[in-house]
Every structure is written in C-alpha cells, then in structure tokens.
C-alpha cells in the first residue's frame, strides 16, 4: 500500500468517532492494533490495522463497515 493511501486512511480514521455500538463490533481490531484513540491514529497504527485485517482475512463488508462513518 502506498504512503499516500496510508495517510488517507489515517486522515479518514481521525474524522471518525467511536460510539459504544461501534466499539462493541470493532473494538477487538483496534485493541489488537494498539489504537487507543482513533483521532490520534498514526501511520504505523494504520499499517498495523491493515495487517491485522489482512491476516484475519476480513471480508470486504467488514472492512467497509469498520471504515464507514458513524451516523
């Protein structure tokens, strides 16, 4: 993945806000990646998150839901 794509993922992640339901569904991914606050996510956090998703063979729907804005 290019640096630009990782930076875009980081920027996008910072715009997101956790809520309890979101955290309930996806908290394990963020915990495993060591992300304490998505608004302060680093490029390294994004890389770890992507590796976790790839290693877990996460479905495209799961990844899309993980990265989707919370209404």
C-alpha positions in Angstrom: 0.0 0.0 0.0 1.4 3.4 -0.9 2.3 6.1 1.7 -0.5 8.3 0.2 -3.1 5.6 0.8 -1.9 5.1 4.4 -2.0 8.8 5.0 -5.5 8.9 3.6 -6.6 6.1 5.8 -5.1 7.9 8.8 -6.9 11.1 7.9 -10.1 9.3 7.4 -9.7 7.5 10.7 -9.2 10.7 12.6 -12.5 12.0 11.3 -14.3 9.1 12.8 -15.7 9.0 16.3 -16.2 5.9 18.5 -19.5 5.2 20.0 -20.4 2.2 22.2 -22.0 0.1 19.5 -19.1 0.7 17.0 -16.6 -0.1 19.7 -18.6 -3.3 20.6 -18.4 -4.6 17.0 -14.9 -3.4 16.0 -13.1 -2.9 19.4 -11.1 -6.1 19.1 -9.4 -4.9 15.8 -8.5 -1.5 17.3 -7.3 -3.2 20.5 -5.1 -5.7 18.7 -3.6 -2.8 16.6 -2.9 -0.9 19.8 -5.1 2.1 18.8 -6.3 3.8 21.9 -7.9 6.9 20.2 -8.7 6.7 16.5 -8.4 10.5 16.3 -4.8 10.2 17.2 -4.1 7.3 14.9 -0.6 7.3 13.3 0.6 5.8 10.0 2.1 3.0 12.0 -1.3 2.3 13.6 -2.9 2.3 10.2 -0.3 -0.2 8.9 -0.8 -2.5 11.9 -4.6 -2.3 11.4 -4.3 -3.2 7.8 -2.0 -6.2 8.6 -4.5 -7.4 11.2 -7.3 -7.2 8.7 -5.3 -9.0 6.0 -4.1 -11.7 8.4 -7.7 -12.3 9.6 -8.9 -12.5 6.0 -11.6 -9.9 6.9 -14.4 -9.7 4.4 -14.8 -6.6 2.2 -18.0 -5.9 4.0 -16.3 -6.0 7.4 -13.6 -3.6 6.3 -16.1 -1.2 4.7 -18.2 -1.2 7.9 -15.0 -0.7 10.0 -14.1 2.4 8.0 -17.6 3.8 7.5 -18.6 7.0 9.2 -20.9 6.6 12.2 -24.3 8.2 11.7 
